[in-house]
Amino acid sequence: MGLYENIINKMEKISLIGLGYVGMPIAVAFAKKVDVIGFDVNKEKINLYKGGLDPTKEVGNDVIKNTTVDFTSDEARLREAKFHIVAVPTPVREDHTPDLTPIESASRTLGRNLTKGSIVVFESTVFPGVTEDVCVPILEKESGLTCGVDFKVGYSPERINPGDKVHRLETIIKVVAGQDKETLDTVAKVYELVVEAGVHKAESIKVAEAAKVIENSQRDINIAFMNELSIIFNKMGIDTKAVLEAAGTKWNFLNFSPGLVGGHCIGVDPYYLTYKAEQMGYHSQIILSGRKINDDMGKYIAESTVKKMIKANKQINGSKVAIFGVTFKENTPDVRNTKVVDVVKELEEYGVDVKVVDPVADKEDLWREYRINLCEVEDIKEMDAVIFAVPHEEFKTIKLEEIKMMFGPTGYVNSEVMNEVAATSEFDLVNDNKEYVLMDLKGMFNRKEAEDTGFVYWRL
Ligand SMILES: NC(=O)c1ccc[n+]([C@@H]2O[C@H](COP(=O)([O-])OP(=O)(O)OC[C@H]3O[C@@H](n4cnc5c(N)ncnc54)[C@H](O)[C@@H]3O)[C@@H](O)[C@H]2O)c1
């Protein structure tokens, strides 16, 4: 019997190495069909999972409580598995070069515990060549085994989108690759156990590695183009959103919008490709230009806010600005590499006192990584400008009249309460001669309504 048959007959186990946003949902999905060992170096995380808690919010506490994944931080348990999936982080360093430390370290751990007849599949996003040229030599050295003879390798990039309940592991076609036909067939059959949308067999491991890294590079470049358009149209006094709505009626106009590009994927993966290209003697032009535009957007937004405030006769040094939303995108607690922080830091350099409101963000991570504390919406009063940076569901019910209150001494008041008691003059309603600067980065509000309500309105 082959490895696949042994796995489905529960004579052999699958292991997951790295149980974060990617690895944990994969482990849980496989555990519905076969025996799974879930390994992570982070003991605290393993204890949370064992205690039935899901810090990533990807599958929820109930699913973690009921899963049969055998969670462990004991690397020796990896010896019990014959099919290994590695999903550890692949970040960049300060200088934007790939930091392969976690994937190299995971390869060493796995190598020490690798047994004959195993298949190792990498899921982490990498540049073409990392699996075969970086990880395989480590696996061979640590195990004393020979790749292609004693064990085989494959690659299958992850395409999930955290916080997205529609595009999930089960519903996204999975690209799979193996070092030879037999390995490819086994890897494909194993993933077909959980991926209902089916698999695409790539012709080689390097092709699959390249496919993943260009998916996110393409997205990055398209958003950079939108950001550049936004800078140009703002200079011309034309509304970018209105231009995109008009252009979007053409059948082949691509649907992208301007915005901050943060997180650990789109803002990071293109650097993996450009790094490898540079090593091969080619200096990327389009990819790096796109990266530069997107990386500079936080500064541009802060400068645009200051310009609007100056035009509204505000004294900048010592002024107060509220920012709504600090995560790298909407409806996720994830603050890794969020570019909203660039807006905060840049405004602070002008002497602005910045208040950040975000009911979704992971408070501890925000403090640990950026030394930023969160405020409650009720604390937002006497502002000189308000920035809506991330369109969380929680913010969609906030009304323009409520935002106006944030500029006065009473501060935010729920509009129902406001209407009930307005007649009693209990609230010191805002002075109508004031200039209300509203920076609506993602176009959550209607421009005309905002302007008619008296706001100095700006969006990307
Ligand atoms: N999160 C996404 O949306 C997403 C989507 C597609 C691809 N990816 C890629 O998937 C990979 C993993 O991303 P993630 O978001 O799950 O990261 P993550 O940080 O959420 O999780 C990674 C986990 O690996 C663990 N880990 C680190 N070093 C380890 C080691 N040596 N041995 C065992 N465990 C180790 C960490 O403790 C952590 O729990 C990255 O390459 C990323 O680019 C992520």
The ligand as a MOL file (V3000), in Angstrom:
LIG
                    3D

  0  0  0     0  0            999 V3000
M  V30 BEGIN CTAB
M  V30 COUNTS 44 48 0 0 0
M  V30 BEGIN ATOM
M  V30 1 N -1.8340 34.5340 6.7620 0
M  V30 2 C -2.1020 34.5610 5.4850 0
M  V30 3 O -3.0450 35.2000 5.0590 0
M  V30 4 C -1.2960 33.8040 4.4920 0
M  V30 5 C -1.8830 33.5310 3.2600 0
M  V30 6 C -1.1340 32.8330 2.3360 0
M  V30 7 C 0.1570 32.4410 2.6450 0
M  V30 8 N 0.7030 32.7600 3.8640 0 CHG=1
M  V30 9 C 2.0570 32.3110 4.1520 0
M  V30 10 O 1.9610 31.2030 5.0480 0
M  V30 11 C 3.0850 31.2060 5.9270 0
M  V30 12 C 2.6140 31.2070 7.3730 0
M  V30 13 O 1.8830 32.3890 7.6250 0
M  V30 14 P 0.9290 32.5880 8.8860 0
M  V30 15 O 0.1300 33.8160 8.6150 0
M  V30 16 O 0.2250 31.3230 9.2160 0 CHG=-1
M  V30 17 O 1.9830 32.8960 10.0120 0
M  V30 18 P 1.7420 32.9000 11.6050 0
M  V30 19 O 2.7770 33.7590 12.1700 0
M  V30 20 O 0.3060 33.1650 11.8890 0
M  V30 21 O 2.0040 31.3880 12.0340 0
M  V30 22 C 3.2030 30.7440 11.9120 0
M  V30 23 C 3.3770 29.7970 13.0730 0
M  V30 24 O 4.6180 29.1310 12.9080 0
M  V30 25 C 5.2130 28.9770 14.1840 0
M  V30 26 N 6.6500 28.7770 14.0060 0
M  V30 27 C 7.6170 29.6910 13.7520 0
M  V30 28 N 8.8090 29.0850 13.6240 0
M  V30 29 C 8.5870 27.7620 13.7910 0
M  V30 30 C 9.4170 26.6330 13.7750 0
M  V30 31 N 10.7190 26.7530 13.5330 0
M  V30 32 N 8.8660 25.4290 14.0040 0
M  V30 33 C 7.5410 25.3090 14.2530 0
M  V30 34 N 6.6960 26.3490 14.2780 0
M  V30 35 C 7.2260 27.5640 14.0430 0
M  V30 36 C 4.8530 30.2360 14.9280 0
M  V30 37 O 4.9400 30.0570 16.3140 0
M  V30 38 C 3.4280 30.4840 14.4260 0
M  V30 39 O 2.4720 29.8960 15.2810 0
M  V30 40 C 3.9220 32.4330 5.5520 0
M  V30 41 O 4.8830 32.0380 4.6130 0
M  V30 42 C 2.9120 33.3290 4.8640 0
M  V30 43 O 3.5200 34.1970 3.9490 0
M  V30 44 C -0.0120 33.4170 4.8000 0
M  V30 END ATOM
M  V30 BEGIN BOND
M  V30 1 1 1 2
M  V30 2 2 2 3
M  V30 3 1 2 4
M  V30 4 1 4 5
M  V30 5 2 4 44
M  V30 6 2 5 6
M  V30 7 1 6 7
M  V30 8 2 7 8
M  V30 9 1 8 9
M  V30 10 1 8 44
M  V30 11 1 9 10
M  V30 12 1 9 42
M  V30 13 1 10 11
M  V30 14 1 11 12
M  V30 15 1 11 40
M  V30 16 1 12 13
M  V30 17 1 13 14
M  V30 18 2 14 15
M  V30 19 1 14 16
M  V30 20 1 14 17
M  V30 21 1 17 18
M  V30 22 2 18 19
M  V30 23 1 18 20
M  V30 24 1 18 21
M  V30 25 1 21 22
M  V30 26 1 22 23
M  V30 27 1 23 24
M  V30 28 1 23 38
M  V30 29 1 24 25
M  V30 30 1 25 26
M  V30 31 1 25 36
M  V30 32 1 26 27
M  V30 33 1 26 35
M  V30 34 2 27 28
M  V30 35 1 28 29
M  V30 36 1 29 30
M  V30 37 2 29 35
M  V30 38 1 30 31
M  V30 39 2 30 32
M  V30 40 1 32 33
M  V30 41 2 33 34
M  V30 42 1 34 35
M  V30 43 1 36 37
M  V30 44 1 36 38
M  V30 45 1 38 39
M  V30 46 1 40 41
M  V30 47 1 40 42
M  V30 48 1 42 43
M  V30 END BOND
M  V30 END CTAB
M  END
